[in-house]
Amino acid sequence: MRLTATVPATSANLGPGFDCFGLALELLNEVTLDTEAAPGVTWEGEGADELPGDGSDLISRSIAFIAHEAGRRLPGFALHGVNRIPMERGLGSSSAAAVAGIALAIHLLADDRAPLDAAGREAIFRHASRVEGHPDNAAAAVYGGFTLAPQDGAVVRLEPHPSLRPVVLIPEFDRLSTAEGRRALPSLVPRQDAVYNLSHAALMVVAMTDRPDLLPTAMRDRLHQDARLQLLPRVRDVFDAVAAAGVPVAVSGSGPTLLAWEGKTPVPDPGTGWRVLRLGIRPTGVGLREA
């Protein structure tokens, strides 16, 4: 059997939606599992020279996790990843790996080879949230579009406004692990800051789905962005320059990538050392095909 999973990059938080909002982007990783090829793990693209080839990578561990949960033994297989999502840049590379591995394993071990229906996606999301620990990214990677992932409820997928044009600005000189970015956050926040974010998160839902003109106000945050930008002074300079130009901008996930929205005002050129990608919003999440 030869299975290929495709999973989109994701941007979490979107400013005020800390640990809740997610957005799927048209930047896809592809992972192929082949039970008829010689066992092994190979990579190409982003992180190909860093990722392990001994089966200790997150995709392989996610596959093993599902087999363990199901009480099943895996057949031998070759795993090949084509990575387009930069690693440790705030674009959901870890969630993409967990979702890919879980989707592949569930389909490989299923008796009926069912397509990715609603129940199948819910199972992938649930397991990916456990394995990788970030339901905001996992929700967007599984369902696509603009997602809300409450900690005690089902994922809600909303249709983004068709005029939205996301731009990601990826620094080549900075990386930031999610754990490092989270350690920078205060354990307590003032009540007025919590209320501020609640109101702006509500406004963000309206801005993303119906009123994109509200984005400059809606994307403001008082819970996490300042703390993370303090770790990344060169990124902060670009963040401030983009915001000063009147372009809505937020830290993507824990950073260092920035997510901006291009409208009548173009996103300013961040200069050398940055990749600027104008990506569409991915309407669908994880996909599977069997060769």
Buried (B, 14 or more C-beta within 10 A) or exposed (E): EBBBBBBBBBBBBBBBBBBBBBBBBBBBBBBBBBBEBEEEBEBEBBBEEEBEEEBEBBBBBBBBBBBEBEEEEBEEBBBBBBBBBBBBBBBBBBBBBBBBBBBBBBBBBEEEEEEBEEEBBBBBBBBBBBBBBBBBBBBBBBBBBBBBBEEEEEBEBBEBBEEBBBBBBBBEEBBBEBEBBBEBBEEEBEEEEEEBBEEBBEBBBEBBBEEBEBBBEBBBBBBBBEBBBEBBEBBBEBBEBBBEEEBBBBBBBBBBBBBBBBBEBEBBEBEEEBEBBEBEBBBEBBBBEEE
